[in-house]
Amino acid sequence: MTEERYLRRDDVAFCLAHVVEECGEVLAAAGKSQRWGLDSFNPTLLAHQQESNRKWLMREIHDLRQALDRLETAMTAELIHRVGLDK
């Protein structure tokens, strides 16, 4: 579980690292989906933990979109601060 102190960071470097991490998770889900099929699932997980590769990939895409939105917001705020528009 992620510690609370890491959830509220909104600086560009942290947001960029989060995007990179989410890209990796999308790649993993896409790779498994391509290899085993979208409707396949990880048989090593307990039944209540299993989800189809399709649902996994969609969840990871959603997480990536959120991370990209946070990065865009952080980059815009940084730019506004740099050119002095926030005064």
C-alpha positions in Angstrom: 0.0 0.0 0.0 1.3 3.5 -0.9 2.1 5.8 2.0 -0.1 8.9 2.3 2.9 11.2 2.0 3.5 10.0 -1.5 -0.1 10.4 -2.7 -0.3 14.2 -2.6 2.9 15.1 -4.5 2.2 17.2 -7.6 5.6 18.3 -8.7 6.6 17.6 -12.3 9.4 15.1 -11.5 7.1 13.0 -9.3 4.2 13.1 -11.9 6.6 12.2 -14.7 7.9 9.2 -12.7 4.3 8.1 -12.1 3.5 8.3 -15.8 6.6 6.1 -16.6 5.4 3.6 -14.0 1.9 3.5 -15.4 3.2 3.1 -18.9 5.1 0.0 -17.8 1.9 -1.4 -16.3 -0.1 -0.7 -19.5 2.7 -2.5 -21.4 2.6 -5.5 -19.1 -1.2 -5.8 -19.4 -1.1 -5.2 -23.2 1.7 -7.8 -23.6 -0.2 -10.5 -21.6 -3.4 -9.6 -23.5 -1.7 -10.0 -26.8 0.0 -13.2 -25.8 -2.8 -15.0 -24.0 -5.9 -13.1 -25.2 -8.1 -10.4 -23.8 -10.5 -12.7 -22.2 -7.8 -14.8 -20.5 -6.8 -14.3 -16.8 -3.9 -15.2 -14.5 -4.6 -18.8 -13.3 -2.1 -18.4 -10.5 -4.3 -15.9 -8.7 -7.1 -16.9 -6.2 -10.6 -16.9 -7.8 -11.6 -13.6 -6.0 -8.5 -11.9 -7.3 -8.8 -12.9 -11.0 -9.9 -10.5 -13.6 -9.7 -10.8 -17.4 -6.8 -9.3 -19.2 -9.3 -7.0 -20.9 -10.4 -5.6 -17.5 -6.8 -5.4 -16.3 -5.7 -3.5 -19.4 -8.7 -1.1 -19.2 -7.9 -0.4 -15.5 -4.3 0.3 -16.3 -5.2 2.6 -19.2 -7.5 4.5 -16.8 -4.6 4.8 -14.3 -2.3 6.1 -17.1 -4.9 8.7 -18.2 -5.1 9.9 -14.6 -1.3 10.1 -14.3 -1.1 12.0 -17.6 -3.7 14.5 -16.5 -1.7 15.1 -13.2 1.5 15.5 -15.2 -0.1 18.0 -17.6 -1.5 20.0 -14.7 1.8 20.0 -12.9 3.7 21.1 -16.1 1.1 23.9 -16.7 1.4 25.1 -13.2 5.2 25.1 -13.4 5.1 27.0 -16.7 2.7 29.6 -15.2 5.0 30.0 -12.2 8.1 30.4 -14.4 6.7 33.1 -16.6 5.2 34.9 -13.6 1.6 34.6 -14.6 0.7 33.4 -11.1 1.3 36.9 -9.5 
